[in-house]
Amino acid sequence: MKKLVFDVGASAIKYALMDNEANIYEKGSEKTPQDSLDSFLAILNSIYTQFEKDIDGIAMSLPGTIDSTTGQIYAPGGLLYNANVNLIERMKEFTSLPITLENDGKSAALAEVWKGHLQDVNDGIVLVLGSGIGGGIIKDKKLWRGSHLFAGEFSFIMQNGTFAMENVFAMRASTSALVYGTAARKQIAPDTLDGHKVFNMIDNNDEDALMSLQNMCKSLAVEIFNLQCILDPQKFLIGGGISQQNIVIEKVREELDLIYDAIPFEVPRAALDACRYYNDSNLIGALYNFLSIHNLGTTNEK
């Protein structure tokens, strides 16, 4: 039997029929409802009914602070109707199959542990760049959640001593930061740009876009160095669609080398790479979470 795997985002609910080796047999997407939990559950149910005869479990990745052992969602991320909801209990209204939940950034990290670029290391950090900065911290090949399930919520790291949302890591080093920075330099509305347009500008040597990229990569390098000092992982991975742009990894490495070279003594230099998986990473990680919880023979132990 196969698994029905969901990757819930702010704008789309992606789903896939997958086997235990993460092979995808069918996939699709639906628009994420913005109005209510009932509308959200109705879409999940409609997708489930298409596959219920072919599956023996449901795995899900979605935004928020989530207790993956109980299904309780505390902070809901962008889907405000999920606040303080036990989604597993609510989904039991239409299915008796086993269900697992995991945060989207942590799912991306688990995909790299299972089948990606963290297979060969014990300790690593994944930074997923999008509208914010999600990801996960891997310690001894296991996902480190922290005392309040908040470990890996990189978006909220302060970049200076005054708390304001414009000073947090997400506003300095995410894809959104790149877009907003370029728009500000060009004195145009941010909604006239997106990541693809900015990288087209970069490819054409646009000075404003290149400067915004440089600032973004510098912020990334500073926090990677700080995280190295705190957690000392073997490898950092950068994920999200932006990580498919080779120039991002190159620029971050350059900025890291400037930091390392300025230190008057030797410090560890962690390896830096892009994630192996992009659009399917959350699906793969959510499946790995399910298989791990139910002891169904994954390659690595969670």
Helices and strands as residue ranges (DSSP letters): E 2-8, E 12-18, E 24-31, H 37-51, G 52-54, E 55-62, E 66-67, E 72-73, G 80-82, E 85-86, H 87-91, E 99-103, H 104-115, E 124-129, E 133-139, E 142-144, G 154-156, G 165-167, H 170-173, H 175-186, G 190-192, H 195-203, H 207-231, E 235-239, G 241-244, H 246-262, E 271-274, H 281-293
